[in-house]
Amino acid sequence: MSTPPPAPVPPEGDRDDSTRHWKVIVLGIVAAIVLIFWLGVGFGQRWGAQQWGPFADWLVGALTLGAVVVALRESLRGQHARAVDHEVARRRECLKAVGDVWTGLAQMVFPFLSFTDYLENLPVRFDGNLPRQDNVPPDHPGEAIAYDIGERAMSFFTKWGELVEPPLFVALALVKNTPMDEPMKEINAGIRDLMENELKKVMNVEMMGRRPDVSTFSAKWNAILRNREEHLNLARKHFAVDLKTVEAEMGNR
Protein backbone atom coordinates (compact mmCIF):
# COMPACT_ATOMS: atom_id res chain seq x y z
CA MET A 1 0.00 0.00 0.00
CA SER A 2 1.57 3.22 -1.17
CA THR A 3 2.28 6.00 1.25
CA PRO A 4 0.22 9.14 0.45
CA PRO A 5 2.30 12.13 -0.67
CA PRO A 6 2.99 14.74 1.99
CA ALA A 7 0.71 17.74 2.07
CA PRO A 8 2.10 20.68 0.09
CA VAL A 9 3.77 23.35 2.16
CA PRO A 10 2.13 26.75 1.52
CA PRO A 11 4.39 29.56 0.29
CA GLU A 12 5.87 31.92 2.87
CA GLY A 13 3.41 34.68 2.06
CA ASP A 14 0.38 32.35 2.16
CA ARG A 15 0.89 30.69 5.57
CA ASP A 16 -2.04 30.52 7.97
CA ASP A 17 -2.22 33.36 10.50
CA SER A 18 -4.10 31.24 13.07
CA THR A 19 -1.06 31.14 15.40
CA ARG A 20 -0.97 34.90 15.46
CA HIS A 21 -4.70 35.02 16.17
CA TRP A 22 -4.35 32.54 19.05
CA LYS A 23 -1.62 34.71 20.59
CA VAL A 24 -3.96 37.69 20.52
CA ILE A 25 -6.75 35.60 22.09
CA VAL A 26 -4.45 34.32 24.86
CA LEU A 27 -3.24 37.85 25.65
CA GLY A 28 -6.84 39.01 25.81
CA ILE A 29 -7.78 36.18 28.24
CA VAL A 30 -4.79 36.94 30.46
CA ALA A 31 -5.69 40.63 30.52
CA ALA A 32 -9.29 39.77 31.43
CA ILE A 33 -8.14 37.48 34.28
CA VAL A 34 -5.85 40.20 35.65
CA LEU A 35 -8.68 42.73 35.48
CA ILE A 36 -11.13 40.34 37.27
CA PHE A 37 -8.51 39.61 39.94
CA TRP A 38 -7.92 43.32 40.46
CA LEU A 39 -11.63 43.99 40.77
CA GLY A 40 -11.97 41.06 43.20
CA VAL A 41 -9.17 42.39 45.40
CA GLY A 42 -10.82 45.77 45.44
CA PHE A 43 -14.19 44.30 46.37
CA GLY A 44 -12.62 42.16 49.11
CA GLN A 45 -10.73 45.10 50.54
CA ARG A 46 -13.92 47.16 50.54
CA TRP A 47 -12.41 49.85 48.32
CA GLY A 48 -14.46 52.95 48.18
CA ALA A 49 -14.49 56.05 46.02
CA GLN A 50 -11.00 56.95 47.15
CA GLN A 51 -9.55 53.79 45.60
CA TRP A 52 -11.99 53.18 42.78
CA GLY A 53 -11.81 56.76 41.54
CA PRO A 54 -8.08 56.75 40.71
CA PHE A 55 -8.32 53.14 39.48
CA ALA A 56 -11.18 54.04 37.14
CA ASP A 57 -9.20 57.03 35.84
CA TRP A 58 -6.19 54.82 35.29
CA LEU A 59 -8.28 52.20 33.50
CA VAL A 60 -9.94 54.80 31.25
CA GLY A 61 -6.56 56.32 30.49
CA ALA A 62 -5.09 52.92 29.62
CA LEU A 63 -8.01 52.10 27.33
CA THR A 64 -7.74 55.52 25.69
CA LEU A 65 -4.02 55.05 25.14
CA GLY A 66 -4.65 51.63 23.63
CA ALA A 67 -7.28 53.06 21.29
CA VAL A 68 -4.91 55.84 20.22
CA VAL A 69 -2.11 53.36 19.55
CA VAL A 70 -4.41 51.15 17.48
CA ALA A 71 -5.76 54.15 15.56
CA LEU A 72 -2.24 55.43 14.91
CA ARG A 73 -1.11 52.03 13.70
CA GLU A 74 -4.05 51.77 11.31
CA SER A 75 -3.39 55.31 10.09
CA LEU A 76 0.25 54.47 9.34
CA ARG A 77 -0.82 51.34 7.52
CA GLY A 78 -3.27 53.38 5.46
CA GLN A 79 -0.63 55.98 4.65
CA HIS A 80 1.81 53.29 3.56
CA ALA A 81 -0.81 51.62 1.37
CA ARG A 82 -1.69 54.95 -0.25
CA ALA A 83 2.00 55.71 -0.81
CA VAL A 84 2.50 52.33 -2.51
CA ASP A 85 -0.59 52.84 -4.68
CA HIS A 86 0.64 56.30 -5.66
CA GLU A 87 4.09 54.96 -6.54
CA VAL A 88 2.61 52.18 -8.67
CA ALA A 89 0.38 54.70 -10.50
CA ARG A 90 3.35 57.04 -11.04
CA ARG A 91 5.46 54.24 -12.48
CA ARG A 92 2.66 53.20 -14.81
CA GLU A 93 2.39 56.79 -16.08
CA CYS A 94 6.14 56.96 -16.68
CA LEU A 95 6.13 53.62 -18.47
CA LYS A 96 3.30 54.73 -20.74
CA ALA A 97 4.98 58.06 -21.47
CA VAL A 98 8.30 56.45 -22.44
CA GLY A 99 6.46 53.78 -24.41
CA ASP A 100 4.48 56.40 -26.33
CA VAL A 101 7.73 58.12 -27.37
CA TRP A 102 9.11 54.88 -28.77
CA THR A 103 5.80 54.09 -30.44
CA GLY A 104 5.95 57.43 -32.22
CA LEU A 105 9.57 56.90 -33.28
CA ALA A 106 8.76 53.41 -34.55
CA GLN A 107 5.84 54.77 -36.57
CA MET A 108 8.20 57.34 -38.12
CA VAL A 109 10.61 54.72 -39.48
CA PHE A 110 8.78 54.23 -42.79
CA PRO A 111 8.01 57.95 -43.38
CA PHE A 112 11.67 58.76 -42.63
CA LEU A 113 12.95 56.15 -45.10
CA SER A 114 10.45 57.29 -47.70
CA PHE A 115 11.52 60.93 -47.32
CA THR A 116 15.28 60.24 -47.45
CA ASP A 117 14.85 57.82 -50.35
CA TYR A 118 13.02 60.55 -52.28
CA LEU A 119 15.84 63.03 -51.60
CA GLU A 120 18.54 60.53 -52.56
CA ASN A 121 16.82 59.94 -55.93
CA LEU A 122 16.61 63.59 -56.93
CA PRO A 123 18.62 64.59 -60.01
CA VAL A 124 22.24 65.39 -59.29
CA ARG A 125 21.57 68.90 -60.65
CA PHE A 126 18.22 70.54 -61.22
CA ASP A 127 16.49 73.86 -61.67
CA GLY A 128 14.00 74.24 -58.83
CA ASN A 129 11.73 76.42 -60.98
CA LEU A 130 11.27 73.76 -63.69
CA PRO A 131 9.42 70.43 -63.66
CA ARG A 132 11.44 67.34 -62.96
CA GLN A 133 13.48 66.40 -66.04
CA ASP A 134 14.64 62.84 -65.24
CA ASN A 135 12.79 59.55 -65.74
CA VAL A 136 11.27 59.48 -62.22
CA PRO A 137 7.55 60.34 -62.37
CA PRO A 138 6.94 63.50 -60.31
CA ASP A 139 4.20 63.67 -57.70
CA HIS A 140 2.70 66.65 -59.50
CA PRO A 141 3.44 66.52 -63.24
CA GLY A 142 4.09 69.91 -64.76
CA GLU A 143 4.82 71.58 -61.41
CA ALA A 144 8.25 72.94 -60.47
CA ILE A 145 10.48 70.37 -58.74
CA ALA A 146 10.89 72.76 -55.80
CA TYR A 147 7.14 72.41 -55.26
CA ASP A 148 7.43 68.60 -55.14
CA ILE A 149 10.30 68.79 -52.64
CA GLY A 150 8.33 71.21 -50.49
CA GLU A 151 5.29 68.93 -50.49
CA ARG A 152 7.42 65.96 -49.41
CA ALA A 153 9.05 67.99 -46.65
CA MET A 154 5.70 69.31 -45.39
CA SER A 155 4.27 65.79 -45.23
CA PHE A 156 7.31 64.65 -43.25
CA PHE A 157 7.08 67.61 -40.84
CA THR A 158 3.37 67.02 -40.27
CA LYS A 159 3.79 63.33 -39.57
CA TRP A 160 6.68 64.03 -37.20
CA GLY A 161 4.66 66.66 -35.33
CA GLU A 162 1.78 64.23 -34.86
CA LEU A 163 3.72 61.13 -33.82
CA VAL A 164 6.86 62.24 -31.97
CA GLU A 165 6.65 65.73 -30.47
CA PRO A 166 3.51 65.38 -28.26
CA PRO A 167 4.56 62.15 -26.47
CA LEU A 168 8.13 63.44 -26.16
CA PHE A 169 6.88 66.57 -24.38
CA VAL A 170 4.78 64.50 -21.93
CA ALA A 171 7.61 62.05 -21.23
CA LEU A 172 10.14 64.81 -20.50
CA ALA A 173 7.72 66.28 -17.96
CA LEU A 174 6.79 63.00 -16.27
CA VAL A 175 10.19 61.34 -15.88
CA LYS A 176 11.83 64.35 -14.24
CA ASN A 177 13.85 63.31 -11.15
CA THR A 178 13.64 59.62 -12.12
CA PRO A 179 16.39 57.35 -13.49
CA MET A 180 14.90 57.93 -16.97
CA ASP A 181 15.35 61.71 -16.81
CA GLU A 182 18.86 61.96 -18.28
CA PRO A 183 18.35 59.26 -20.96
CA MET A 184 15.18 61.01 -22.12
CA LYS A 185 16.98 64.35 -22.20
CA GLU A 186 19.66 62.75 -24.39
CA ILE A 187 16.97 61.51 -26.79
CA ASN A 188 15.46 64.98 -26.89
CA ALA A 189 18.86 66.54 -27.58
CA GLY A 190 19.44 64.09 -30.45
CA ILE A 191 16.00 64.84 -31.91
CA ARG A 192 16.52 68.59 -31.65
CA ASP A 193 19.87 68.27 -33.44
CA LEU A 194 18.28 66.08 -36.12
CA MET A 195 15.26 68.29 -36.80
CA GLU A 196 16.72 71.74 -36.24
CA ASN A 197 20.25 71.33 -37.62
CA GLU A 198 20.63 68.33 -39.91
CA LEU A 199 17.24 68.64 -41.59
CA LYS A 200 17.89 72.33 -42.18
CA LYS A 201 21.14 71.47 -43.96
CA VAL A 202 19.33 68.93 -46.14
CA MET A 203 16.58 71.34 -47.11
CA ASN A 204 18.97 74.22 -47.81
CA VAL A 205 20.56 72.12 -50.56
CA GLU A 206 17.23 72.30 -52.38
CA MET A 207 17.78 76.00 -53.02
CA MET A 208 21.21 75.29 -54.52
CA GLY A 209 19.74 73.06 -57.21
CA ARG A 210 21.60 69.84 -56.43
CA ARG A 211 20.87 66.53 -54.79
CA PRO A 212 21.29 66.74 -50.98
CA ASP A 213 23.59 64.47 -48.99
CA VAL A 214 21.41 62.72 -46.42
CA SER A 215 24.08 60.42 -44.97
CA THR A 216 24.60 62.41 -41.74
CA PHE A 217 20.87 62.98 -41.42
CA SER A 218 20.20 59.23 -41.65
CA ALA A 219 23.13 58.32 -39.38
CA LYS A 220 21.86 60.55 -36.57
CA TRP A 221 18.36 59.14 -36.95
CA ASN A 222 19.71 55.60 -36.60
CA ALA A 223 21.74 56.68 -33.54
CA ILE A 224 18.50 57.83 -31.88
CA LEU A 225 16.80 54.50 -32.59
CA ARG A 226 19.69 52.56 -31.07
CA ASN A 227 18.77 53.95 -27.63
CA ARG A 228 15.63 51.81 -27.52
CA GLU A 229 17.29 48.81 -25.83
CA GLU A 230 18.92 50.99 -23.17
CA HIS A 231 15.59 52.67 -22.41
CA LEU A 232 13.86 49.30 -22.19
CA ASN A 233 16.42 47.98 -19.71
CA LEU A 234 16.17 51.10 -17.55
CA ALA A 235 12.37 50.94 -17.55
CA ARG A 236 12.41 47.26 -16.53
CA LYS A 237 14.89 48.01 -13.75
CA HIS A 238 13.38 51.15 -12.23
CA PHE A 239 9.67 51.09 -13.14
CA ALA A 240 8.56 47.64 -11.91
CA VAL A 241 4.90 47.81 -10.86
CA ASP A 242 4.32 44.55 -8.95
CA LEU A 243 3.41 45.31 -5.33
CA LYS A 244 6.12 43.22 -3.65
CA THR A 245 8.90 44.93 -5.60
CA VAL A 246 7.48 48.41 -5.03
CA GLU A 247 7.01 47.81 -1.29
CA ALA A 248 10.54 46.42 -0.97
CA GLU A 249 12.08 49.35 -2.83
CA MET A 250 10.10 51.90 -0.84
CA GLY A 251 11.15 50.20 2.39
CA ASN A 252 14.81 50.62 1.44
CA ARG A 253 14.55 54.36 0.92
N, C-alpha and C positions, 0 to 999 in steps of 0.2 A: 504494500500500500504506500503510495507516494506521499511524501511530506508536502503539505501545502506551502506555496511560496510565502515568504514573509510579507507582512503588510508594508506597502510603500511608505517611506518616510516623507512627510510633507516638507516642502521647501522652507528655508529659514523664515521668509517673510509671511508664510501661510500657517505657521504653527498655532495651535489652539491657545487662547488666552485664558483658559479656565483656571490655571494655576494662579495667575495674577488676580483673577476675580475672587478665588478662595482666600487669598491673602487679605484682600480688602474686607471680606466678610468676617474673617477671624479677628482682624483689628477692630472692626465695629463691635463684635461680641465682647471682646476684652474691654473696650471703652464703656460699653453698657454695664458690664459687671462692676467696673470700678465706680461708675456713677451710682449704681444701686447700693453698693457698699457704703459709699460716702453719705448717701441719703439715710441709710440705716443707722450709721454711727450718729448722725445728727439727730435722728429721731430718738435714739436710745439715750443720748446725752441731754435730751430735752432742750435742744437749741431753740433759741427764740429769735426775735427780730434782729438782735445784735449780731448773731452768728449768720442767720440765713440771709440777712440783707447783703453783707459783703460777699457771701458765697454766690448769691444770685447775680450780683454785679459781675463777679469774676466769671461765672458760667456764661452770662450774656456776652461779655467781652470776648471770651474764648470762641463762642459760636460765631460772633461777628468777624473775628479775625480769620476763622476758618473759611467763612463765606467769601471774605475779601480775597484770600489766597486762591480759592477755587476760581473766583471770577477773573482774577488777574491771570491765572494760568490759562483759562479758556480764551481770554483776550489775546494773550501772546500767541496761542495756537492759531487763532483766527488771523492775526496779523501776518504770521509766517505763511499761512495758506494763501492769503491774498498776495503776498510778495512773490510766492512761487508762481501763482497764476499770472501775475503781471509780467514776470520774467519770461514765462513760456509764450505769452501773447506777443511780447516785444521781439523775441527771437523769431517767431513766425513771421512777423511783419518784415524784419530784416531779411529773412530768407526769401520771402516773396519779392522784396524790392531788388535784391541782387539777381534773383532768377529772372525778373522782368527785363533787367538790363541785358542779360545774356540771351534772352529770347529775342529781344529787338535786334541785337547784333547778328544773331543767327539768321533772322529773317532778312537782313540786309546783305547776306553773302551773295545771293543771286543778282539783285540789283547792282551791287558793286561790280561784280564780274561783267555784267552786261554793259555797264557804263564804261569801264576801262577797256573792254574789248572793242567797243565802238570807237573810242579815242585812238586805240592802237591801229585801227584799220582805216583811219583817215588818210587822204593822199599825203605824200611826203611834203608837197607844196600845194597851196591852193589860194584862190582869191575868195575871201570871205563874202564878197558882195555878189558872187556868181553862183549858179547852181552847181551841184557836185558834178565833176567831169569824168570820174573814173567809172568802172563797171559795177560798183556797188549801188544798188537801188536806194535812192534817198527816201527818207521818211515822208518828205513833202516835195514831190517832183515839181521842178520849176522854181522853187524857192531858193534863196541864197543859202549857201552851206553854213554860214554863220547862224542863220535862223535854226537849222537842224541841230547844230551843236548846242545852242541856247535851250532848245526844247528838251534835249537829252539831259542837260545839266539841271534844268528846273524840275524835271521828273525825279532826278536823283535827290536833289535838295528836299523836295516835298516828302518823299518816302523816308528819308533820314529823319526829318523833323517829326514825322508821325511815329516811327518805330523806336528811335534811340533816345532822343533828347528828353521826352517826358519821364520815362522810367529812370534815366540817369539822374535827373534832378531830384526825384523822390529818394533814390538810393543814397545819394550824397548827403541828404538831410537826415535820413533814418540811421545810417550806420556811424554817425559821428560818435566819437569816444568808444568805439568798439574795435576789436581786432581787424575788422574789415575796412576801417576808415582810411588808412594809408593806401592799401591796395586799390580801393575805389578811387582815391584821388589820383593815383598813378594812371588808372584807366582814363579818367577824365582829362588828365594832362595829355595823354597820347591822342585822344579824340580831338582835343582842341588844336593840337599841332597838325593833325591830319586835315581837319576841315578848314582851319583858318590860315594855315601856311602852305601845306603841300597842295591842297586843292586849288588855292589861289594861283600857285605857280603853273599848274596844269592848265587852268582856264586862261591865264594871260597869254599862253602860247597861241591860243586861238586868234588873237588879234595880230599876231606876227605872220599868220598865213602859213604855218608849217605844223606837221604832226607833232603832238606833245609827247614828251617822255614820261610815261607813267610808272616807271620802275620803282622810284623812291616812294611814290604814292601807294603803290601796291604792297611794297615791303613793310611800310609802317602800318598798313591795315592788317597784314598777316601777323605782325608783332603784337598788335592789340588782341587778336583772337587767341594767341598762344597763352594768354593769361587765364584762360578759362579753367584749366586744370588746377592751377594754384588757388583760384577763387573757390573752386569746389572743395578742395582739401581744407581750406580755412573755414568754410561754412560748416563742413562736417565736424570739424574740431571744436569750434566755438559756439555754434548755434544749435546744439542738440536740444530737442524739445521733450524727450521722455522725462517723466517726473522724477525718477530716481536719480538720473544724472544731474538734473537742474537742482534738486535739493542738496545733493552732495557738493556741487560746485558752490552753491550759495552758502553752505555750511563752512566751507574753507576760506571764505572771504574775511 
